[in-house]
Amino acid sequence: MARATSLANGMKVSEATLRRMVAFFSRHEKNKSGGENDAGYIAWQLWGGDAGRAWAKRMLKMLEKRSK
């Protein structure tokens, strides 16, 4: 819930958090189709769903390009 709240409020997201988000989405992709009463589905949606996954991957890739 804390991550969902910070994302919804537009708070800055660190590189470490982006890495955790990408890892979360990779681990839990199987849970995204569990239905609205499934905890995995709810967590997937709270973290931004498919759009959140795409955003986290895109931002992490951008940060990695900058650090080269």
Long-range contacts (C-beta under 8 A, 24 or more apart in sequence): 1-46, 3-46, 3-47, 4-46, 4-47, 7-47, 7-48, 7-52, 13-59, 15-60, 15-63, 18-56, 18-59, 18-60, 18-63, 19-60, 21-47, 21-52, 21-53, 21-56, 22-53, 22-56, 22-57, 22-60, 25-52, 25-53, 25-56, 25-57, 29-53
